[in-house]
Amino acid sequence: MTDQTPIETPTFNPWNYKPWWCQPWSILLTGITLISGSWFLFKTLWITILVAIPLLAWMGFFVLIWPKLMAEVYSQEYLSNKE
């Protein structure tokens, strides 16, 4: 019987390595401001939707997907350096 204890990787926060203008709060604030601004400026739903689609994709990628990818890369590098 072998004792296999899992290797714990230290917690990794990718936001510690990004400048203030690339933090989650600034990404969300910029996206919401631009989408709202397009509505207040043009008062046209289809223009606001055209503005919102790429901005929501950008916000979703950098706030939801990117941190998970970076944490995965960090854990893989940590484990490969550990061996």
C-alpha positions in Angstrom: 0.0 0.0 0.0 1.6 3.3 -1.1 0.8 6.6 0.5 -0.1 9.0 -2.3 -0.8 12.4 -0.8 -2.0 14.9 -3.4 0.4 17.7 -4.2 -1.1 21.0 -3.3 -0.3 23.9 -5.5 -0.2 27.4 -3.9 -3.1 29.6 -4.8 -2.6 31.7 -7.9 -4.3 35.0 -8.5 -3.7 36.2 -12.0 -5.1 39.7 -11.2 -2.0 40.4 -9.0 0.0 40.5 -12.2 -2.3 42.9 -14.2 -2.3 46.7 -14.0 -5.2 48.7 -12.6 -6.8 49.2 -16.0 -7.0 45.5 -16.6 -8.7 44.5 -13.3 -12.2 42.9 -13.2 -13.8 46.0 -11.8 -12.3 48.2 -14.6 -13.2 45.8 -17.3 -16.8 45.6 -16.1 -17.0 49.4 -15.6 -15.7 50.1 -19.0 -18.0 47.6 -20.7 -21.1 48.8 -18.8 -20.2 52.5 -19.5 -19.7 51.9 -23.2 -22.9 49.9 -23.6 -24.9 52.5 -21.6 -23.3 55.3 -23.4 -24.3 53.9 -26.8 -27.9 53.7 -25.6 -27.9 57.3 -24.1 -26.2 58.7 -27.2 -28.2 57.0 -30.0 -31.4 55.7 -28.3 -31.4 52.9 -30.8 -31.7 49.3 -29.7 -29.9 47.7 -32.7 -26.8 50.0 -32.3 -26.7 49.2 -28.6 -26.9 45.5 -29.4 -24.1 45.9 -32.0 -22.0 47.6 -29.4 -22.9 45.1 -26.6 -22.1 41.9 -28.4 -18.3 42.3 -28.8 -18.1 44.1 -25.5 -19.8 41.3 -23.6 -17.6 38.7 -25.4 -14.5 40.7 -24.4 -15.7 41.1 -20.8 -16.7 37.4 -20.5 -13.3 36.3 -21.8 -11.2 38.5 -19.6 -13.3 38.2 -16.4 -14.4 34.5 -16.6 -12.2 32.5 -19.0 -8.8 34.1 -18.9 -8.2 33.7 -15.1 -9.1 30.0 -15.2 -6.7 29.5 -18.1 -3.9 31.3 -16.3 -4.5 29.3 -13.1 -4.4 26.0 -15.1 -1.1 27.0 -16.8 0.4 28.1 -13.5 -0.6 24.8 -11.8 0.9 22.8 -14.7 4.1 24.8 -14.6 4.3 24.5 -10.8 3.9 20.7 -11.0 6.4 20.3 -13.8 9.0 22.4 -11.8 8.2 20.3 -8.7 9.2 17.0 -10.3 
